[in-house]
Amino acid sequence: MDFSNALKSLAAHLNAEGAPWAVIGGLALAAHGAGRLTHDLDIVTERRAQDHLVAHLESLGYETLHISVGYSNHAHADPSMGRIDVVYVDGETSQTLFAEAGEEEIFPGLRAQVPRVEHLIAMKVLAAKNDPTRRLQEMADVVALMRACSVDPITVRQYFARDDLLEAWEEIRDSL
């Protein structure tokens, strides 16, 4: 997948729409020093952008694999266009996430907003709750982020408590 070109296309569309957005997933982990192999491009934007973004991706030849209020997944037959996963947020979550995001260099000469580490961890915890088959990978990402970055453990614990995963938090805390 040509992450750089896909990201530039998404950025141009979302910026033209006036929709805030940020890189999440493997590219965000790498921006925070906790890189891992990734095969897709993950972004977060406001829920109000969903209809136009999905239409834009489909106009580029992406097939929408799944769509719900909070997520959409898109794949292209051309491997260089790859797969794009989008998380949609609104309300206080949107305001806080985008206000506290920081700009990072994702690729040489290409900068993007990246959520703060605690917010990435919150997304990982929620993903683990919503899809138990992803739990090991999501928790491995949490550990990698916590090893690479300074985080507020009280805030992180609250995310685990909110999603009924305190046992996983205790295992992670004890392993660090």
C-alpha positions in Angstrom: 0.0 0.0 0.0 1.2 3.5 -0.8 0.4 5.0 2.6 1.7 8.4 1.6 -0.6 8.9 -1.4 -3.6 7.5 0.3 -3.1 9.8 3.3 -2.6 12.8 1.0 -5.9 12.0 -0.7 -7.8 11.6 2.5 -6.2 14.8 3.9 -7.1 16.8 0.9 -10.7 15.6 1.0 -11.2 16.1 4.8 -9.4 19.5 4.8 -11.7 20.7 2.0 -14.7 19.5 4.0 -13.4 21.3 7.1 -13.5 18.1 9.1 -10.8 17.5 11.6 -8.9 14.3 11.3 -6.0 12.4 12.7 -3.9 9.3 12.0 -4.5 6.4 14.3 -3.5 2.7 14.2 -0.1 1.5 13.3 1.1 4.8 11.8 0.1 6.7 15.0 2.0 4.1 17.1 5.1 4.7 14.9 4.7 8.4 15.3 4.9 7.9 19.1 7.9 5.6 18.8 6.0 2.3 19.2 6.0 1.2 15.6 4.7 -2.1 14.3 3.9 -3.5 10.9 0.7 -2.3 9.5 -1.2 -3.2 6.3 -3.9 -0.5 6.4 -4.3 3.2 7.0 -6.4 4.1 10.0 -7.8 7.6 10.6 -10.3 9.2 13.0 -12.6 12.1 12.0 -15.9 13.6 13.0 -19.1 11.7 12.5 -20.5 14.5 10.4 -17.9 13.7 7.8 -18.9 10.1 7.3 -21.3 10.4 4.4 -19.1 12.6 2.2 -16.0 10.6 3.1 -17.5 7.2 2.2 -18.8 8.7 -1.1 -15.3 10.1 -1.8 -13.6 6.8 -1.1 -16.1 4.9 -3.3 -15.5 7.5 -6.1 -11.9 6.5 -5.9 -12.8 2.8 -6.4 -12.8 1.7 -2.8 -15.4 -0.9 -1.8 -17.1 -0.2 1.5 -16.8 -3.4 3.5 -18.5 -2.3 6.6 -20.2 0.8 7.8 -21.8 1.7 11.1 -22.3 4.9 13.2 -18.7 4.7 14.6 -16.7 2.9 11.9 -16.2 2.2 8.2 -13.8 -0.1 6.4 -12.8 0.3 2.8 -10.7 -1.8 0.5 -9.4 -1.2 -3.0 -8.7 -3.8 -5.7 -5.4 -2.0 -6.5 -2.9 -3.1 -3.8 -1.2 0.3 -3.9 -4.5 1.9 -2.7 -4.9 -0.7 0.0 -7.3 -0.7 2.9 -8.6 2.3 4.9 -10.3 2.1 8.2 -12.1 5.1 9.7 -13.3 5.7 13.2 -16.0 8.4 13.6 -16.4 10.5 16.8 -18.5 13.4 17.9 -19.4 15.5 20.9 -17.0 15.8 23.8 -14.9 12.9 22.5 -14.3 14.8 19.2 -13.6 18.1 20.9 -11.1 16.6 23.4 -9.4 14.2 20.9 -8.7 16.9 18.3 -7.9 19.7 20.7 -5.2 17.5 22.3 -3.8 15.9 19.2 -0.3 17.0 18.1 1.2 17.3 14.6 3.8 14.7 13.8 5.8 13.8 10.7 4.2 10.6 9.4 6.4 10.3 6.3 9.3 12.5 5.2 7.6 15.8 4.3 4.2 14.6 5.3 2.8 15.8 8.6 -0.5 14.9 10.2 -2.4 15.2 13.5 -1.9 12.2 15.9 -4.0 11.8 19.0 -2.1 11.9 22.3 -1.0 8.5 23.6 -3.8 8.2 26.2 -6.4 8.7 23.6 -4.8 6.0 21.3 -4.9 3.7 24.3 -8.5 4.4 24.9 -9.3 3.4 21.3 -7.2 0.2 21.7 -9.1 -0.7 24.9 -12.5 -0.1 23.2 -11.4 -2.1 20.2 -10.4 -5.0 22.5 -13.8 -4.8 24.2 -15.8 -4.7 21.0 -13.9 -7.5 19.3 -12.3 -10.1 21.6 -10.4 -11.7 18.7 -8.3 -8.5 18.5 -7.6 -8.3 22.2 -4.0 -9.7 22.1 -2.9 -7.3 19.4 -4.6 -4.3 21.0 -3.1 -5.1 24.4 0.4 -5.6 22.7 -0.1 -2.1 21.2 -1.0 -0.6 24.6 2.1 -2.2 26.1 4.3 -0.8 23.3 2.8 2.7 23.7 3.3 2.6 27.5 6.9 1.5 27.1 7.7 4.1 24.5 5.9 7.1 26.0 5.1 8.7 29.3 1.5 8.2 30.1 -0.9 9.0 32.9 -1.5 5.6 34.5 -4.6 6.9 36.3 -6.2 8.0 33.1 -5.3 4.7 31.3 -6.7 2.7 34.2 -10.0 4.6 33.8 -10.2 3.6 30.2 -9.8 -0.1 31.2 -12.3 0.3 34.0 -14.9 1.9 31.7 -14.7 -1.0 29.3 -14.7 -3.7 32.0 -11.1 -4.8 31.3 -9.5 -4.0 34.6 -8.0 -7.5 34.7 -6.1 -6.7 31.5 -4.9 -3.4 33.0 -3.5 -5.2 36.0 -1.6 -7.6 33.8 -0.2 -4.8 31.8 0.7 -2.7 34.8 2.4 -5.6 36.5 4.4 -6.4 33.3 5.8 -2.9 33.1 
